[in-house]
Amino acid sequence: ESAQVFAKIIRGHWKIENQLHWVKDVIFEEDKSQISDFQAASNWSILTTIGLNLFRGLGFLSITEGQRWLAERWEKLIVLST
């Protein structure tokens, strides 16, 4: 029984992890990134996660729609980032 519980926890973790990385790869093309500096890559990953959380916090189910919305209202980006 404890092995089944452990397996369920692991699957749940990887489901969340895979969903996050899929979105970051599709939307921000992380797998195509040519950033070679470890710190720069880490910083970029943090910024993309902040971006995803920003769009989700604004109620967007589609990150692409959120990007379009914000691109048309760039002045809101300044307000949201302060």
LINLINLIN-V331789 format. One record per helix or strand. SS is the DSSP state (hx for helix, st for strand). FROM is the first residue (numbers start at 0). TO is the last residue. If there is no record, write none. Layout:
BEGIN
SS/FROM/TO, SS/FROM/TO
END
This chain:
BEGIN
hx/1/27, hx/29/31, hx/37/56, hx/62/71, hx/73/79
END
